Amino acid sequence: MKSSQKATFEPISGRYAHLTLSGRPHRLYIEEAGSGIPLVCLHTAGADGRQFRHILNDATITRDYRVIVFDMPWHGKSLPPTGFETEEYQLTTASYTQMVLDVCDALELERPVVMGCSIGGRLVLNLAADHPERFRALIGLESAAHQQPWYDTEWLHRPDVHGGEVCAALVSGMMAPQSPAESRHETLWMYKCGGPGIFKGDLYFYRVDGDLREKIARIDTARCPLYMLTGEYDFSCTPEDTQRTAAQIKGADVTIMKELGHFPMSENPAQFRRYILPVLEKIKAAT
C-alpha cells in the first residue's frame, strides 16, 4: 500500500560550479534562494554552508535578497582539489580573499553584500580594507582584527584523537546557554563531519596569517558600510574584541547580540533574526 505522505520541499536550489581558485580547478557546491540584492554568506572554520540554512529559508529575507552560500574547498560538499593527498591544508589571507572575489566574479554578482562569521567575519574586515569598491555592504559576525589564541591546535589533527569530536568539543562552549538544544547539536554536528585537519588548517588564517590590526585603520565606511554583530556569550571573539576593533574604524555599526554566542545563525536562528533583519533593512533602504 502506498503511503499518503507527500514530500515537502524547501525553496533552496543547490548545484556545483566548476571554477579555478588559486590556479587550480575546483568543483564548488553552492546553494541559493530568493532574488534581489546578492547576499553571499561565509561559513565558519571547519564547518560548511548548512550553518545558513535558516537564512536561505527565511521568506522575509529572500523576498529582497538573493542569498548565496558556498562550501569552501575541502568543506562540506566541495571536494579538495586533485592532489590534495600530498599536501597539508592551510587557509591564508590571500587565498581566502581571492576565493571570495573569484566566486563573486564567477557568479557575475554586482556589488554584493558579504556576511561572514568567525573566520568569515575576519575576512570581511580584509575585504573592507582592500576591496571596498566591490561591495554594497559588509557584515561581520563574531568579527575582530585579532584574538589571542587560547587553545592548542595540535589536538585538532592527531591519530590518537577523533578529529570531528575534538573539534566539536572545542567549540561547544562558545554557544549561549539560551540556544535551543536541537540547534546547538546541529551546529556541533557540522564540526563532527569535517575532514581531517581542515579545522586546524582554517585556524592557520585565524590565528597566524590573518592578524589585521595594522590594516583596519584604513577601512572607510563611507565607501562601504560595515556592520559588526557579536554574541554576548562568545569567548573566542568576545564583545570586547569586536568593540576594540570597531573603535579604530570610523562609522562601523556595532551590535552586541543578547542570548547568542559564536554561531548566531545556526545556534539560535530565531534570536539572530531579531538582529539581522534590521541590518538587512538598512542596507536595502540605502540601496
LUMLUMDO-85913 format. One record per residue (C-alpha): residue number from 1; z, y, x. Coordinates in pm, whole numbers, plus 50000, padded with zeros to 5 digits. Each point is the difference from the previous one (the first is absolute). Example, Ala and Ser with C-alpha at 12.3 -4.5 7.8 and 13.67 -1.06 7.14 Angstrom:
# LUMLUMDO-85913
seza;pz;py;px
1;50780;49550;51230
2;49934;50344;50137
# end
This chain:
# LUMLUMDO-85913
seza;pz;py;px
1;50000;50000;50000
2;49906;50343;50132
3;50274;50254;50057
4;49998;50306;49775
5;50105;50216;50293
6;49746;50257;50122
7;50007;50155;50343
8;50074;50368;50037
9;49855;50192;50291
10;50118;50300;50195
11;49755;50291;50043
12;49977;49942;50376
13;49684;49896;50182
14;50016;49832;50340
15;49718;49940;50247
16;49926;49959;50368
17;49833;50269;50211
18;49822;49926;50327
19;50038;50283;50250
20;50055;50065;50368
21;50345;50112;50115
22;50079;50077;50365
23;49659;49861;50094
24;50057;49659;49834
25;49869;49859;49671
26;50263;49959;49730
27;50019;49858;49649
28;50240;50232;49819
29;50157;49926;49662
30;50011;50302;49768
31;50141;50045;49649
32;49945;50299;49777
33;50050;50129;49649
34;49930;50319;49811
35;49766;50292;50058
36;50018;50357;50116
37;50169;50131;50314
38;50003;49730;50271
39;50356;49889;50085
40;50014;49767;50302
41;50330;49812;50038
42;50126;49863;50334
43;50245;49710;49995
44;50301;49952;50225
45;50025;49806;50326
46;49964;49625;49967
47;49920;50009;49628
48;49681;50058;49797
49;49846;50192;49712
50;50189;49809;49732
51;50275;50257;50051
52;49792;50246;49796
53;49919;49777;49703
54;50207;50213;49764
55;49811;50315;50104
56;49671;49818;49941
57;50118;49898;49652
58;50136;50340;49896
59;49762;50140;49738
60;50146;50349;50035
61;49906;50002;50368
62;49664;49823;49974
63;49886;50237;49724
64;49958;50272;50265
65;50001;49807;50328
66;49785;49728;50150
67;50275;49801;50169
68;49880;49805;50305
69;50217;49754;50192
70;49881;49797;50299
71;50169;49727;50200
72;49987;50099;50366
73;49833;49747;50231
74;50238;49711;50076
75;50186;50070;49672
76;49981;49850;49651
77;49648;49888;49913
78;49837;50183;50292
79;49941;49749;50278
80;50045;50082;50368
81;49678;50064;50194
82;49817;49718;50174
83;50175;49906;50322
84;50346;50101;49882
85;50151;49677;50132
86;49958;50122;50358
87;50188;50329;49962
88;50328;50156;49893
89;49980;50227;49697
90;50116;50359;50061
91;49942;50294;49770
92;49954;50334;50178
93;49985;50359;49881
94;49634;50028;50095
95;49888;49674;49837
96;50202;50060;49681
97;49873;50357;49960
98;49639;49899;50059
99;50037;49708;49758
100;50099;50229;49714
101;49722;50248;50080
102;49742;49720;50022
103;50107;49843;49671
104;49980;50337;49824
105;49653;50059;50148
106;49878;49650;49914
107;50106;50049;49637
108;49839;50347;50001
109;50318;50171;49884
110;49985;50378;49983
111;50330;50153;50115
112;50226;49727;49867
113;50375;50013;49964
114;50176;49755;50232
115;50346;49864;49917
116;50165;49783;50265
117;50342;49838;50018
118;50207;49933;50315
119;49739;49950;50274
120;49757;50144;49746
121;50232;50297;49957
122;50000;50055;50375
123;49621;49970;50007
124;49974;50266;49728
125;50166;50248;50238
126;49742;49924;50267
127;49719;50053;49750
128;50155;50334;49902
129;50017;50109;50364
130;49656;49882;50114
131;49776;49977;49692
132;50124;50235;49725
133;49649;50096;49895
134;49925;49642;49900
135;50261;49983;49722
136;50088;50170;49672
137;50370;49926;50047
138;50221;49758;50191
139;50308;49817;49872
140;50250;49846;50241
141;50246;49750;49856
142;50292;49927;50234
143;49828;50229;50248
144;50130;50149;50325
145;49862;50083;50342
146;50236;49759;50176
147;50289;49763;49936
148;50245;49867;50253
149;49945;49619;50023
150;50293;49800;49863
151;49875;49640;50033
152;49859;49759;50257
153;49636;49919;49917
154;50004;49688;50218
155;50171;49818;49714
156;49694;50063;49781
157;49777;49756;50190
158;50180;49704;50155
159;49926;49626;49983
160;50359;49923;49903
161;50021;50251;49712
162;49811;49997;49669
163;49794;50317;50032
164;49959;50081;49632
165;50364;49944;49916
166;50133;50207;50290
167;49760;50285;49914
168;50116;49994;49639
169;50363;49985;50110
170;49951;50303;50225
171;49871;50220;49716
172;50214;49859;49719
173;50275;50256;50045
174;49763;50297;49983
175;49969;49987;49621
176;50225;50182;49756
177;50268;49796;49820
178;49869;50134;49669
179;49657;49843;50055
180;49940;49704;49765
181;50049;49657;50159
182;49655;49888;49887
183;49832;50292;50178
184;50214;49967;50311
185;49912;49634;50042
186;49632;50069;49936
187;50008;50260;50277
188;50165;49754;50238
189;49748;49728;49914
190;49721;50210;50150
191;50190;50001;50328
192;50056;49626;49984
193;49621;49956;49967
194;49908;50201;50309
195;49808;49846;50290
196;50174;49908;50327
197;50084;50309;50204
198;49832;50246;49762
199;50314;50188;49900
200;50091;50027;50367
201;49649;50125;50083
202;50018;50269;49731
203;50334;50116;50137
204;49834;50069;50335
205;49845;50301;49826
206;50323;50088;49820
207;50241;49965;50295
208;49795;50050;50316
209;49658;50162;49960
210;50047;50216;49691
211;50256;50259;50109
212;49863;50319;49843
213;50280;50243;50082
214;49780;50205;50234
215;49717;50017;49747
216;50143;50085;49658
217;50058;50370;50069
218;49627;50058;49977
219;49973;49859;49645
220;49864;50272;49771
221;50079;49933;49634
222;49774;50290;49899
223;49709;49783;50113
224;50133;49681;49844
225;50312;49978;49779
226;50263;49753;50124
227;50254;49827;49776
228;50286;49799;50150
229;50212;49772;49779
230;50282;49787;50141
231;50248;49770;49829
232;50367;50088;50032
233;50088;49639;50097
234;49744;49966;50279
235;50182;49950;50331
236;49678;49938;50194
237;49843;50336;49919
238;50307;50185;49880
239;49992;50314;49785
240;50124;50184;50309
241;49701;49869;50201
242;49760;50132;49738
243;50178;50333;49962
244;50013;50049;50378
245;49624;49941;50018
246;49923;50223;49702
247;50204;50285;50149
248;49727;50033;50265
249;49716;50007;49745
250;49967;50326;49810
251;49919;49933;49634
252;50081;49628;49996
253;50118;49891;49655
254;50304;49770;50043
255;50174;49784;49741
256;50292;49763;50057
257;49965;49731;49732
258;50316;49881;49827
259;50062;49626;49954
260;49712;49902;50230
261;49968;49857;50350
262;49724;49930;50251
263;49749;49840;49757
264;50006;50229;49694
265;49668;49895;49846
266;50094;49630;49994
267;50381;49978;50001
268;50044;50215;49687
269;49664;50107;49855
270;50147;50168;49692
271;50234;50220;50205
272;49725;50086;50250
273;49771;50099;49715
274;50239;50282;49910
275;49941;50152;50342
276;49635;49930;50071
277;49853;50113;49666
278;50099;50367;50050
279;49851;49995;50351
280;49671;49857;49876
281;50000;50256;49718
282;50038;50284;50255
283;49709;49867;50204
284;49782;49966;49692
285;50086;50351;49883
286;49913;50144;50339
287;49670;49815;49996
# end
